[in-house]
Every structure is written in C-alpha cells, then in structure tokens.
Amino acid sequence: MKPSRFVPPTEVPGLAARRIAADILDGVLHKHRMLDDQLDGVGAHPGLKTLADRDRALMRRLVATILRRLGTLGHVLSRLLDRGIPSDAPRAQSALLIGAAQILWMEVPDHAAVDLSVRLVQADRRAAKYAGLVNAVLRRCAREGQPLIDEVKSQMLDLPPWLTARWIAAYGEDTARAMAAAISVEPALDLTVKSDPDGWATRLHGEALATGTVRTLLHGSVTMLPGFNEGEWWVQDAAAAMPARLFGDIKDKTIADLCAAPGGKTAQLVHAGARVTAVDRSPNRIARLRENLARLSLEADTAVADATEWQPPGELFDGVLIDAPCAATGTIRRHPDVAWLKQESDIGALAAVQRRLLQRAVTLLKPGGTLVYCTCSLEPEEGEQAVASVLAAESGLRRAPVGRDEVAGLDEILTPDGDVRTLPSHLAHGDSRLGGLDGFYAARLIKS
C-alpha cells in the first residue's frame, strides 16, 4: 500500500497579513516600538519574509490607516461597545481596530473584514472568548460606522490633545485643522532625481513639482520601480529636499553633514559637487547611508561620532548642514506612529541637543561659511526659537534670508524672517493624495 500523502491545510488568504499587522500594531501602541523598526532592519517582524509583495503592501497600509485614524476609530468602537474595548486581550483590541479600519476606509468587502478579524481572535488563547463580540461589533460598524465618523469630523481626534493644542497655539485653529486634514490622507511617494524630473515623472506615472521633486501615486516595493537599480533617484519628501539646496553653488566646496543618516541630503550635496563628510552617531545608520550612496554611485567620507563632540581631522568647512534630532512631528503624514510615540516632554530635551549642535556647528565653519539648520518638527522650540537662541548667543553669526526664487516661488513656505517653514497643508492639489508636504523648518546662517 502506498503511504498516504497528507497536504497541510492552507491558511485563509489575507490572514497572515492581518496577523502581522496586529503584531506590529501591538508593538507601537503597547510596547512603544517605532513602526519603521518593525518593518525593516534587524528588528523587523520575522513574518514579513513570508509575505507576498501584495500582502506586505496591504499590511503596511492597514497599520498606517489605523494609526492615522486612531482617535476616530476609538470613538466609533466606544459607541458600538457597551463595556468598552476589552483590556485583558490585546489581540481582541487589534482585531477590532483592523476590522473597523477596513470597513470604514479601505476597499475590502465588509464580510471579509469581519471574518478575518474573527479568525484573528479565535487563534489567540486570551482573545478567543471575544470572537462573538468582535463579530457583532464589526457587523454593526458596517451598518452604523459612517454616521459615527460624521459626528466627530470637526474634532481633530486623530492627534493627541497635547499636539493639537500646540499647533493651534503656534499656527491658529484654521491652519491646525488644515494640517490635521492633510495628515489623514496617505501621502504620495516623493523622489529626488539626479536629472530630468519631467522625464522621470512620465516614466513613473507621476508629476514633477515646481521644486524638482517627482511625486507619484505608485505604491509597493520601491526596489521594483524603474531607475532604482540604476541609482537614478532616491526616496525623499519634497520638503526634506529643500534644505540642502540652500547652500547654492557648492561645487568643490567642503560640507559637513551632521546627523546625516539615512543620507538623502548627503546624496544631494555630493551630487551637487561638494566634498562631503557625513557624521552620525549610529554605526548601523552610517552603514545604511553607505549602502544608499553605493547604489547611487556617489561617494562621501563618513564618521561614526556624536556630532556635538566630533573633532574633524582636517580644516574647517565651507558649509555645515544640521538635520537635527527632533520630535519629528512634521513627518506624521508619512510616519503616523510618531503622533502616538512622542510626548510633549520630549521637546525640551531635544531642544537642548539642538542648541548644542548649533553651537558646535559654528566652530566647524570657516569665516564666511554657511550653516543650514533644519528639523522635521512643527514645534517652534525646535525651529524658530532654536535659531533665535543661537543668533543671540553668537555675535559672529547672521541670518541669510531665503529668496522666493530659491523655493520655486512658493511664498507660503517662507517666514517673515526669510526662513523656510513647510506645513502638511501646503502645496494644495486637486487630488489630496498629490498635495501636502512634510512639516520642515530650515534657516540659513552665515559666519562673519
């Protein structure tokens, strides 16, 4: 008799993606782990290797949608649950969030969203008893969820209250609302190209922004897009691409790029002809920077060091770029976990680091040299106030205002002092997915 052949049961399609999404969501919300750390590098979720590209993209979009809409989801689910979200079974919480996000904002059939969420809790020992609850709540969500969203559209629930209060104080309520609305939309992919932005926009089915960035709605693995393997472009938000351009003509000039990894601005400087030394305190991040430059066929000197203490071996520099560590609140549209991982108390400690970096940068500059300071934060303490502080402390430093011709005529991003301040609501577009910028601040200073 021939031996029996047993075929292992195949998993329900899409369940693995949702299970990994639940794990990563738990990592952000309960273990305070950054989303990027769980998606890439040594700390990446081991199950990602087994997902097909399509499922991986679904998983990423699912997690990002939940984090982008977390406050609204909490409101909807609280209205549909008599006793609140179960606190003794994290998987039940995740399953409810995953199911509701698909029903309310994603093109997933309601029955599939409900079924897969129920399977998620059934597979978990602590959560299995809530399978019936998850089923009933998500079915109600499909029927009643949209009106519950409409109830709170004006309340900016998808940001922590402390951050909403800060943005209203800094920018006014109308602008804060516009910023919150921009953050709620999944952003397009921005690319800095070595040359021919119009040509690359055509090849990548996108459009070339006035600043030279190529913006496309293509999603999925960037490594599969035309031009990646040839090193013709790199991923970089349009706002993040502006500070390095403020040096002007830097051919054959020496530039120190402090806190440089992952290297987008380093690549810009090298491509523009500068001799660049890229400094970062993390060996792993410097290794990633080197890999990125190698793909782009660009070369820079690198140093693993704390930039506030770094002693360069040679002469002083023609320019110093500081992309300072910050609360990163300007990146929430691309990194929605930031809103829930950062605390208001972080800002003071980071501002102290920024002041030390600015003071150190001045000592690295030649007389007549240019210092460009930038942060991806929307908090004034980390931008305008940091620069005001160093200008008050350093009599040999002066501001060099940025002209509108240097930012493609985008008057809305220039401050009265001549600094650059981009907001998520800037660069409006008829298709909201193609509008917006990361929140960035940049100032240009000259050492006399």
C-alpha positions, -999 to 999 in steps of 0.1 A, spaced: 0 0 0 13 34 -9 19 58 20 -8 84 25 1 118 14 -13 145 38 -14 180 24 -11 206 52 -41 229 54 -35 262 36 -41 294 56 -70 316 47 -58 342 22 -50 375 38 -50 362 74 -12 362 77 -10 399 66 -36 408 93 -19 387 119 14 405 113 -4 439 112 -19 430 147 16 422 160 31 454 147 2 475 159 7 460 194 44 469 191 35 505 185 6 510 209 17 488 238 54 483 235 63 518 222 83 505 192 87 526 162 69 514 131 99 516 108 119 495 132 93 467 129 92 469 91 129 470 82 163 461 95 174 438 124 142 444 144 118 437 115 89 413 121 102 378 111 69 370 93 74 398 68 98 375 49 69 351 41 45 377 28 40 382 -9 45 418 -21 8 424 -23 1 412 12 31 432 25 16 463 9 -18 456 24 -3 451 58 16 484 57 -14 503 45 -36 487 72 -13 496 101 -8 531 87 -45 537 83 -52 526 119 -25 549 133 -37 577 111 -73 573 122 -67 560 158 -88 587 176 -117 584 153 -116 546 155 -116 548 192 -147 570 191 -166 547 167 -157 515 186 -166 531 220 -201 539 207 -205 503 194 -193 486 226 -214 486 258 -184 480 281 -155 494 261 -127 477 242 -116 446 261 -84 454 280 -74 419 290 -68 406 255 -47 429 232 -55 407 202 -92 415 206 -84 452 206 -62 448 175 -88 427 157 -115 454 163 -92 481 150 -81 461 120 -117 451 111 -131 486 116 -104 503 96 -110 481 66 -148 486 68 -146 524 71 -116 534 49 -103 506 28 -116 488 -3 -121 455 15 -155 437 14 -172 440 48 -178 403 51 -141 396 46 -130 423 71 -154 408 97 -144 371 90 -107 377 91 -109 397 124 -129 369 140 -103 344 129 -76 366 144 -92 364 179 -101 327 175 -65 319 171 -55 337 203 -59 319 236 -68 350 256 -89 366 230 -109 336 217 -137 343 241 -143 376 224 -149 361 189 -187 366 191 -182 402 204 -158 411 176 -182 396 150 -212 416 164 -194 449 168 -179 448 133 -212 440 117 -227 470 135 -197 490 123 -205 482 87 -241 494 92 -236 524 116 -200 534 114 -201 562 88 -226 583 107 -205 580 139 -175 593 119 -196 623 107 -204 631 143 -167 640 151 -153 652 118 -147 686 133 -129 675 164 -94 666 153 -95 633 172 -67 617 153 -40 637 170 -30 636 207 -47 665 225 -13 680 236 -2 682 200 -35 697 188 -32 724 214 4 732 205 -5 735 168 -34 758 174 -12 780 196 16 781 170 -4 783 138 -40 792 146 -70 770 146 -79 771 109 -43 761 99 -42 734 126 -74 719 111 -60 720 76 -28 703 89 -48 676 106 -69 670 74 -37 667 53 -22 642 77 -53 620 75 -45 613 38 -20 586 27 8 607 10 22 601 -24 58 588 -30 83 616 -34 116 611 -52 147 632 -57 161 625 -92 196 631 -104 183 647 -136 153 652 -159 125 653 -134 99 657 -162 111 626 -179 111 606 -147 76 619 -138 64 604 -172 82 571 -166 68 568 -131 33 580 -139 36 610 -116 43 647 -119 73 669 -114 68 695 -86 80 731 -92 108 723 -68 121 695 -89 108 666 -68 90 638 -87 57 628 -70 39 596 -79 10 576 -65 28 543 -73 30 521 -42 46 488 -33 82 480 -33 103 509 -45 131 485 -55 109 473 -83 104 508 -98 123 519 -130 156 536 -121 161 522 -86 188 497 -95 205 522 -118 207 547 -89 188 574 -108 168 586 -78 162 582 -41 131 585 -18 129 619 -1 99 641 8 98 673 -13 102 694 19 132 674 31 149 680 -3 148 718 2 174 725 30 204 711 11 197 734 -18 200 765 3 238 763 1 237 775 -35 266 765 -58 287 741 -37 309 725 -64 343 716 -49 333 730 -15 336 711 17 304 704 36 299 686 70 265 669 71 258 663 108 232 637 119 234 626 82 218 591 80 200 577 61 217 600 36 192 618 14 207 652 20 242 638 18 234 624 -17 221 658 -27 252 676 -16 276 650 -32 255 651 -65 259 689 -65 296 685 -65 305 691 -28 331 671 -9 310 658 20 318 644 54 287 626 67 285 623 105 261 601 125 264 586 160 248 552 149 271 526 132 240 509 118 227 541 103 261 550 88 262 516 73 228 522 57 240 556 45 270 540 28 247 514 11 224 541 -2 253 561 -16 268 530 -32 235 523 -50 236 559 -63 273 557 -73 281 586 -50 309 589 -25 313 607 8 336 605 38 318 591 68 324 593 106 306 575 134 305 601 161 283 623 184 281 654 163 282 676 194 317 663 202 331 653 168 366 666 160 373 666 123 408 658 113 413 685 87 405 721 81 373 740 88 343 736 64 328 758 38 294 747 50 277 727 77 243 711 74 224 701 106 194 679 102 189 679 140 173 651 160 138 663 169 103 653 178 96 647 141 60 659 144 63 672 108 66 636 95 33 623 109 17 622 74 44 596 64 51 581 99 17 581 117 32 563 147 51 594 157 19 610 169 14 582 195 50 576 204 62 611 212 54 631 243 53 668 249 80 663 275 104 651 247 106 686 232 126 703 259 153 677 260 156 676 222 158 714 221 188 713 244 205 689 220 197 712 191 213 742 208 245 722 214 246 711 178 242 747 166 270 759 189 293 731 177 285 737 140 296 773 143 331 762 155 333 739 124 327 767 99 353 788 81 348 826 83 322 834 56 309 798 57 273 788 55 253 770 82 220 754 72 199 742 102 168 722 97 144 699 116 114 678 105 95 693 135 65 716 136 73 727 171 87 763 173 111 754 201 129 731 177 129 756 148 124 793 150 133 795 187 164 774 183 178 797 156 168 829 176 188 815 205 220 808 186 218 842 169 215 859 203 244 839 216 268 842 186 275 877 176 295 865 146 265 848 131 238 864 109 208 851 91 208 850 52 172 852 42 160 827 16 145 842 -15 113 831 -32 133 821 -63 152 796 -42 120 778 -33 103 778 -68 82 808 -59 64 791 -30 58 822 -9 36 802 15 66 784 29 87 815 36 85 831 70 88 869 75 124 864 87 133 846 54 134 811 68 116 781 53 86 766 72 66 740 54 33 726 67 14 694 59 -13 715 44 10 734 20 12 726 -18 -25 721 -22 -36 699 -51 -70 690 -66 -62 654 -57 -55 654 -20 -32 624 -24 -9 645 -45 -8 675 -22 9 683 11 45 684 24 62 671 55 65 698 82 100 712 79 119 742 92 151 755 77 173 786 83 204 797 66 231 814 87 265 830 77 296 831 99 312 865 96 
